[in-house]
Amino acid sequence: MKYLKIFLISIGILFSIILFYPILQISSTFEPLQEYNYSISKLNLEKSLRSLRLSDSRIEYQITDTTGSKENGYKYYVTLLFKKSNIQNYEYNLNYEEQTGLWKNSNTLKLNLVGAFDKSKNTGGYQKNDEDVLKLIEIFEIDILPKINKQTSY
């Protein structure tokens, strides 16, 4: 009888999770470390990233994933590698999505910094309280973000 009760409780919990998970939309993702807004289109940001890679050999990037749909919009995920020196290697995980505006020609784009890692020291993470993340955000904002801003202003 004891095992039957445990079994029925387990089935009830499993059923509740399956039933309510889509309703609650539980997610294990973290809030972005930082958000940056640009008045450009997705295509212009991608052109800027390509120009940035060509103008600074210490920077590499690759689009790693795309999620979403045509109806709800797409989100693009990028890994950006920055080699500051022979011993300082940083990895930044970014995502971006175009924001819908009231007018079709009003292009705004939200760029999110979602992960920051010091590959040399094996530190960093997806939350501001992870080791060295605040320092890594500062490096991103001093050494990389101005270059992205410069490329997007053309």
C-alpha positions as CSV (number, residue, x, y, z in Angstrom):
1,M,0.0,0.0,0.0
2,K,2.9,2.4,0.8
3,Y,4.5,1.8,-2.6
4,L,1.2,2.4,-4.4
5,K,0.8,5.7,-2.6
6,I,4.3,6.8,-3.6
7,F,3.7,5.7,-7.1
8,L,0.4,7.6,-7.4
9,I,2.0,10.8,-5.9
10,S,4.8,10.5,-8.4
11,I,2.4,10.1,-11.3
12,G,0.5,13.1,-10.0
13,I,3.6,15.3,-9.8
14,L,4.8,14.2,-13.3
15,F,1.3,14.8,-14.8
16,S,1.2,18.3,-13.1
17,I,4.6,19.2,-14.5
18,I,3.7,18.0,-18.0
19,L,0.3,19.9,-17.9
20,F,1.5,23.2,-16.4
21,Y,5.0,23.6,-17.9
22,P,3.7,25.0,-21.2
23,I,1.3,27.2,-19.4
24,L,3.9,28.7,-17.0
25,Q,6.6,28.7,-19.7
26,I,9.3,27.8,-17.2
27,S,12.7,28.5,-18.6
28,S,16.2,28.0,-17.3
29,T,17.7,31.0,-19.0
30,F,19.2,33.9,-17.2
31,E,18.6,37.6,-17.7
32,P,21.1,39.3,-20.0
33,L,24.2,40.6,-18.4
34,Q,23.8,43.9,-20.3
35,E,21.4,45.2,-23.0
36,Y,22.4,47.6,-25.8
37,N,19.9,49.2,-28.3
38,Y,20.8,50.3,-31.8
39,S,18.8,52.1,-34.4
40,I,19.8,49.8,-37.2
41,S,18.6,46.7,-38.9
42,K,19.8,43.1,-38.4
43,L,21.5,43.1,-41.7
44,N,23.4,46.3,-40.9
45,L,24.5,44.9,-37.6
46,E,25.8,41.7,-39.3
47,K,27.7,43.9,-41.8
48,S,29.2,45.8,-38.9
49,L,30.3,42.6,-37.3
50,R,31.9,41.4,-40.5
51,S,33.7,44.8,-40.9
52,L,34.8,44.7,-37.3
53,R,36.3,41.2,-37.9
54,L,38.2,42.5,-40.9
55,S,39.4,45.6,-39.2
56,D,40.7,43.9,-36.0
57,S,42.4,40.5,-36.4
58,R,42.0,39.9,-32.6
59,I,38.2,39.6,-33.0
60,E,36.4,36.6,-34.5
61,Y,32.7,35.8,-34.4
62,Q,30.2,33.3,-35.6
63,I,26.5,33.0,-35.6
64,T,25.7,29.9,-33.6
65,D,21.9,29.6,-33.6
66,T,18.6,31.1,-34.6
67,T,15.3,30.7,-32.8
68,G,11.8,32.0,-33.4
69,S,9.5,32.2,-36.3
70,K,8.5,34.6,-39.1
71,E,5.3,35.5,-37.2
72,N,7.0,36.1,-33.9
73,G,10.4,37.3,-35.1
74,Y,13.8,35.7,-34.9
75,K,16.5,35.8,-32.3
76,Y,20.1,35.3,-33.5
77,Y,22.9,34.0,-31.3
78,V,26.6,34.9,-31.7
79,T,29.8,33.8,-30.1
80,L,32.5,36.6,-30.2
81,L,36.1,35.7,-29.5
82,F,38.5,38.5,-28.5
83,K,42.2,37.8,-28.1
84,K,43.5,40.9,-26.1
85,S,47.0,39.5,-25.8
86,N,48.9,36.3,-26.1
87,I,47.6,35.2,-22.8
88,Q,44.2,36.9,-22.6
89,N,41.5,35.2,-24.5
90,Y,37.8,36.2,-24.0
91,E,34.6,34.7,-25.2
92,Y,31.3,36.7,-25.3
93,N,27.9,35.2,-26.0
94,L,25.5,37.6,-27.5
95,N,22.0,37.5,-29.0
96,Y,20.1,40.1,-31.0
97,E,16.7,40.6,-32.4
98,E,14.9,43.3,-34.3
99,Q,12.3,45.2,-32.4
100,T,9.0,45.8,-34.0
101,G,8.1,49.4,-34.3
102,L,5.0,51.4,-35.2
103,W,6.4,52.1,-38.6
104,K,8.0,49.6,-41.0
105,N,11.0,51.7,-41.6
106,S,11.9,52.2,-38.0
107,N,14.6,49.7,-37.4
108,T,15.7,49.1,-33.9
109,L,17.7,46.2,-32.7
110,K,18.4,44.9,-29.2
111,L,21.8,43.4,-28.6
112,N,22.1,41.3,-25.4
113,L,25.3,40.3,-23.7
114,V,24.3,36.9,-22.2
115,G,27.7,35.3,-21.3
116,A,31.2,36.5,-20.7
117,F,34.2,34.2,-20.2
118,D,37.9,34.5,-19.6
119,K,39.2,31.4,-21.4
120,S,42.7,31.8,-20.1
121,K,41.6,31.7,-16.4
122,N,38.5,29.6,-16.8
123,T,36.3,32.2,-15.2
124,G,33.1,34.0,-16.1
125,G,29.6,32.9,-16.7
126,Y,26.0,33.9,-17.4
127,Q,25.3,35.9,-14.2
128,K,26.8,39.1,-12.9
129,N,27.8,37.4,-9.6
130,D,29.9,34.7,-11.4
131,E,33.6,35.1,-11.0
132,D,35.2,37.9,-13.1
133,V,32.0,38.6,-15.0
134,L,31.9,42.3,-14.1
135,K,35.5,42.7,-15.2
136,L,34.7,40.9,-18.4
137,I,31.7,43.2,-19.1
138,E,34.0,46.2,-18.6
139,I,36.5,44.8,-21.1
140,F,33.7,44.2,-23.6
141,E,32.4,47.8,-23.1
142,I,35.9,49.4,-23.4
143,D,37.6,47.2,-26.0
144,I,34.8,45.9,-28.2
145,L,31.5,47.8,-27.9
146,P,33.1,51.1,-29.1
147,K,34.3,49.3,-32.3
148,I,30.8,47.9,-32.8
149,N,29.3,51.4,-32.3
150,K,31.8,52.8,-34.8
151,Q,31.0,50.3,-37.4
152,T,27.2,50.8,-36.9
153,S,27.4,54.6,-37.3
154,Y,28.4,54.3,-41.0
